[in-house]
Structures are given as structure tokens and as C-alpha cells.
Amino acid sequence: MQVHGVFFCDVDGTLLPYGDQAIDERFFATVLEARQQGFLTVISSGRIYCSLYPLFIPVRDQVIFSASNGCLVLEHEEAILPPRTLRTEDIAPLIADLHSSGADVLISTVSGLFLLHERSEHELTLRYSNRAGIRFLHSPKELKEPVLQMTGLCRAPLEEVLGEIRKRWKSSYHINASGRQMFDIAPTHKGESLVAISEHLGVGREQTWAFGDNENDFLMLKAAGTAYLMEDAHPSLVRPSFLRTADVSTTIRSIVTEFRAKK
């Protein structure tokens, strides 16, 4: 199939408004319609793959998943790019710094999501503790596989914890807010993923569109040919070159319709 363009879509806060549990079914129809016209969709999220794909079962075989901020890129459940991982020697020091800065720690690997078990009563941590499939670690030494990324669940104010972690680790990893009171530490970012996937598919920058709302989307938005910020996006992301949208499905349909009209 000739690829005319690629849509890179963030999930939480973009396709999935905060508080919602399911993707709007209109988006699934939009993905299928766009694909029939030669446009592919990439689901680009900070989420780990095993918590991402259940949201997209109706189109799971029609999209590319760029999970864990681009650390794991899959199509038809097969990696199409080499996974990116944190350095093994950095795992224990990162965890120690997160704890001392006021954050509980989620660890993302290819096989699943781990939570360091410290009997935290923090609301956000408890919410993750109750998720299906979550596994618990008493020590990072129990990890037997490479780590894609870590996520800090902030007990202290987000900006305070982010500031402390960036002082120590910003020269080694990409550290960006990814939700309310949480941030990701990863060896790559969504912008690099957009470029790598575009090259893999053989499409130019002008054939890419990105949709996002939070700090970890910024480099993806900047790398795309056309960038759309959600109406309630974080104020720090606002740029004159970024367009605004309140509805990803409607915007994608407009882009595809305009393309067809020019053919």
C-alpha cells in the first residue's frame, strides 16, 4: 500500500480525555477510513504496550504502536525498530533518587509493568497497585529483563520532583511530564520515534501530522510536518506554529478529505 501520510496520536489527554476509560468509537472508524485512503495511524504514548493495546482492539491490526515514549515500536505485535532501554547500571541509582525526591516508581519492560512495593498510601500509586497485570518488586535486583523506561508517581508537587530529577539525570535521559503528578524517564522520546517510523515507512516530514497535549508530546509535535495541540493542552506547549483542535477524529477526516480533493 502506498502511504500518503501518517498521523501520530498521543493517548491520555488527547484521544482519551482524563477520567475517561474508553476511546471514542468514532476514532476507530476514522482510522479505518484513513487507511483505505493510504494514511496510517501511529498510537504514540508513554504507556507500556500491554496497557495500551487493549484500548485499541477494534483497530489493533491497523495501527502502529509506539509505546513507552518510543522505546518499543510494534506493528502486528512485532518490533519494527530495535527497542530502546535504560542502562542497567543506572536502574538502582534512578530508583533511589526518585524515592528521595518524593516519587513512587513504575518500571516498564517489554513483558509488563512493575511497581516497587513500599506500601505507599499515595492515591496515584494505589490506583496503579490495583490495576490488572501489575507486578510488584521488593528490590530492583529482582528485575530479570531490560527496562524501557521509569515513571515517577509524585507524592510531592510535580515541578519539585521533576526539578530534582532533572538536575541529576537530564544529561543522560529524556525526562518529561506525562500526566497529572507523573513523569517519564526514557532513553528516547516521541520526536525520535516519529522520525524513525517515518523513515521506516518512507514518508517525508511534510506527510506527518501529530496530536498531543502534554510535555512528553512536545518533541513529537515539533518534529511533525503539522502539529495539533488539544484545546486544553498544557500552556507551556503553546507555540505559534502549533494548530489547535478539540477533536482528533474530525481533524483527521478533514485532512484526508482535503487530500482526496487535490488528487
RALINZI-V39353 format. One record per backbone hydrogen bond with DSSP energy under -0.5 kcal/mol. CO is the residue of the C=O (numbers start at 1). NH is the residue of the N-H. E is the energy in kcal/mol with one decimal. If there is no record, write none. Layout:
# RALINZI-V39353
CO_NH_E, CO_NH_E
This chain:
# RALINZI-V39353
2_4_-0.7, 5_40_-2.3, 6_8_-0.5, 6_209_-2.3, 7_9_-0.6, 7_42_-3.6, 8_10_-0.5, 8_211_-2.4, 9_44_-2.2, 10_15_-0.6, 11_14_-2.1, 11_15_-1.2, 11_16_-3.0, 15_17_-0.5, 15_24_-0.6, 16_13_-3.2, 17_20_-2.6, 24_27_-1.8, 24_28_-0.7, 25_29_-1.6, 26_30_-2.1, 27_31_-2.5, 28_32_-2.0, 29_33_-2.5, 30_34_-2.8, 31_35_-2.2, 32_36_-1.8, 33_37_-0.8, 34_37_-0.7, 34_39_-2.5, 35_38_-1.9, 38_4_-3.3, 38_5_-1.0, 40_7_-2.7, 41_64_-2.1, 42_9_-3.0, 42_44_-0.9, 43_45_-0.7, 43_66_-3.0, 45_69_-2.9, 45_70_-0.5, 47_68_-3.1, 48_51_-1.3, 48_52_-0.8, 49_52_-1.1, 49_53_-2.5, 52_55_-1.5, 53_56_-1.6, 54_57_-0.8, 56_59_-1.7, 57_60_-1.1, 59_62_-2.4, 59_63_-0.8, 62_41_-0.5, 63_76_-0.5, 64_43_-3.0, 64_66_-0.6, 65_67_-0.7, 65_74_-2.7, 66_45_-2.4, 67_70_-0.7, 67_71_-0.8, 67_72_-1.8, 68_71_-1.1, 71_84_-2.1, 72_67_-2.7, 72_74_-0.5, 73_80_-2.1, 73_81_-0.8, 74_65_-2.8, 75_78_-1.6, 78_75_-2.5, 87_90_-1.7, 87_91_-0.6, 88_91_-1.2, 90_94_-2.4, 91_95_-2.3, 92_96_-2.4, 93_97_-2.3, 94_98_-2.5, 95_99_-2.5, 96_100_-2.4, 97_101_-1.4, 98_102_-0.7, 98_103_-2.1, 99_102_-1.0, 102_155_-3.0, 102_156_-1.7, 104_153_-2.8, 105_116_-1.8, 106_151_-2.5, 107_114_-2.8, 108_148_-2.7, 108_149_-1.1, 112_109_-2.6, 113_135_-2.1, 114_107_-3.1, 115_117_-0.6, 115_137_-2.2, 116_118_-0.7, 122_126_-2.7, 123_127_-1.9, 124_128_-1.7, 125_129_-2.3, 126_130_-1.3, 128_131_-1.6, 131_134_-1.4, 135_115_-2.7, 137_117_-2.9, 139_142_-2.0, 140_143_-1.6, 146_148_-0.5, 147_86_-3.2, 148_187_-0.7, 149_108_-2.8, 150_185_-3.0, 151_106_-2.6, 151_153_-0.5, 152_154_-0.8, 152_183_-1.5, 153_104_-2.7, 157_161_-2.0, 158_162_-3.0, 159_163_-2.2, 160_164_-1.8, 161_165_-2.5, 162_166_-2.8, 163_167_-1.7, 164_168_-1.1, 165_169_-2.3, 166_170_-2.0, 169_172_-1.7, 169_173_-2.2, 173_175_-0.5, 174_176_-0.5, 174_186_-2.4, 176_184_-2.7, 177_216_-1.6, 179_181_-0.6, 179_182_-1.2, 181_154_-2.5, 182_178_-2.0, 182_179_-1.2, 183_152_-2.7, 184_176_-1.7, 185_150_-2.1, 186_174_-2.8, 189_193_-1.9, 190_194_-2.3, 191_195_-2.1, 192_196_-2.7, 193_197_-2.9, 194_198_-2.3, 195_199_-2.3, 196_200_-2.2, 197_201_-2.2, 198_202_-1.1, 198_203_-2.5, 204_207_-1.8, 205_208_-1.8, 205_225_-0.9, 207_6_-2.4, 208_226_-1.5, 209_8_-3.3, 210_228_-2.8, 211_10_-2.2, 212_230_-1.9, 213_234_-2.7, 214_217_-2.4, 215_218_-1.4, 216_190_-0.5, 217_221_-2.6, 218_222_-2.6, 219_223_-1.6, 220_224_-1.3, 226_210_-2.2, 227_243_-2.7, 228_212_-1.9, 229_245_-2.3, 230_233_-2.1, 234_237_-2.2, 235_238_-1.3, 239_242_-1.4, 243_229_-3.3, 245_231_-1.4, 247_251_-1.8, 248_252_-2.7, 249_253_-2.4, 250_254_-1.9, 251_255_-2.1, 252_256_-2.5, 253_257_-2.6, 254_258_-2.4, 255_259_-2.1, 256_260_-2.4, 257_261_-2.1, 258_262_-1.2, 259_262_-0.5, 259_263_-0.8, 260_263_-0.7
